[in-house]
Amino acid sequence: MAGDFPMNITWLFNDLPIPYSLDVTTSTMNRRVSLLAIESVAAHHVGNYTCVGKNDAGNASHTSALFVNVPPRISPFTFGEESYEAGQSVSIQCSVFAGDLPINISWLFNGHPLPYSQDVSASTINLPPKLSPFTFGDESYEAGQSVSVQCSVISGDLPVNITWLFNNEPIPPLSDIVTSTMNKRISVLAIESVGARHVGNYTCFSINNAGNSSYTSALFVNGYNPFSVLFILELSELETHFFLLLLDTVFS
């Protein structure tokens, strides 16, 4: 979002202020970025969401519609095309990859509840997290622009822990790269003013009791060659600090 400060950002649901009962969270990341998050979407969340930005020079808005599929969806499974030999061991997995929680899973045999048997059993399997891909976009950013991306765990068991890495290293707590947990499944990374020091790969890493997953996206800034920035890693901490200050001064 561009424009003069001070700036006020608000959200609307179907052209009205968002009611507290809707279970929708809005958070201010910095002076130019506001985030809206819903931990578990349901039928009552369906509608139009509008972001409104206002300053002394005027206002602007953008609206997007949210549609929700409430029923569970199951991944197809099969025992295979070939017949089994008597005495062989057989197993299949039923995975619910979408739908509102809680979800109850049960098995039927020939249309009837599965009878208790010592040689037939059903068990619940823990699911590792799965991330929705994110990107900084195809174009490079201009120095000084505001940047934000959202990492969403779209499936997998709770609790799940979400962390961010920059060039495969943890982001320092006092960095100007801000990460914020929106809810149990969503984390946001934001940079208010990008520069040379921000060029690189950003990885969202999620882990639960069943496993882990990660996704990486590259951030580019106009005027900064990512290959020339790599040699910064060979400099001392003090040399790196002064080098980055020099780059920001030259290209700002």
JOFENBEL-V659680 format. One record per backbone hydrogen bond with DSSP energy under -1.0 kcal/mol. CO is the residue of the C=O (numbers start at 0). NH is the residue of the N-H. E is the energy in kcal/mol with one decimal. If there is no record, write none. Layout:
co: (CO	CO)
nh: (NH	NH)
e: (E	E)
This chain:
co: (7	9	11	12	15	18	19	24	26	32	32	34	36	41	42	46	47	48	49	50	51	52	53	54	57	59	61	63	65	69	72	84	94	97	106	108	111	126	129	129	140	141	144	146	148	150	151	154	160	162	164	165	168	171	177	179	184	185	185	186	187	188	189	190	193	194	195	199	200	201	202	203	204	205	206	210	212	214	216	218	219	220	224	228	229	230	231	235	236	237	238	239	240	241	242	243	244	245	246)
nh: (53	51	49	15	12	21	22	36	34	28	29	26	24	44	45	65	13	63	11	61	9	59	7	57	54	52	50	48	46	99	96	87	74	72	113	111	108	156	153	154	221	144	193	190	188	186	131	129	206	204	202	168	165	174	189	187	152	181	182	150	179	148	177	146	143	197	198	218	166	216	164	214	162	212	160	207	205	203	201	199	140	223	228	231	232	233	234	239	240	241	242	243	244	245	246	247	248	249	250)
e: (-2.5	-3.0	-2.4	-1.1	-3.6	-1.5	-1.3	-3.0	-3.3	-2.2	-1.4	-2.4	-2.8	-1.8	-1.5	-3.1	-3.4	-2.4	-2.4	-1.8	-2.5	-2.3	-3.0	-1.1	-2.6	-3.1	-2.6	-3.0	-1.6	-1.7	-1.7	-2.1	-2.6	-2.0	-1.6	-1.1	-3.6	-2.4	-1.9	-1.0	-3.5	-2.1	-2.2	-3.1	-2.5	-2.4	-2.5	-2.1	-1.9	-3.1	-2.6	-1.1	-3.3	-1.7	-3.1	-2.9	-3.0	-2.0	-1.3	-3.3	-2.6	-2.4	-2.8	-3.0	-2.6	-1.6	-1.6	-2.9	-3.4	-2.4	-2.5	-1.9	-2.8	-2.3	-2.8	-2.7	-3.0	-2.8	-2.9	-1.7	-2.8	-1.9	-1.8	-1.8	-1.7	-1.6	-1.7	-2.8	-1.9	-1.9	-2.3	-2.5	-1.8	-1.9	-2.2	-2.4	-1.8	-2.3	-2.4)
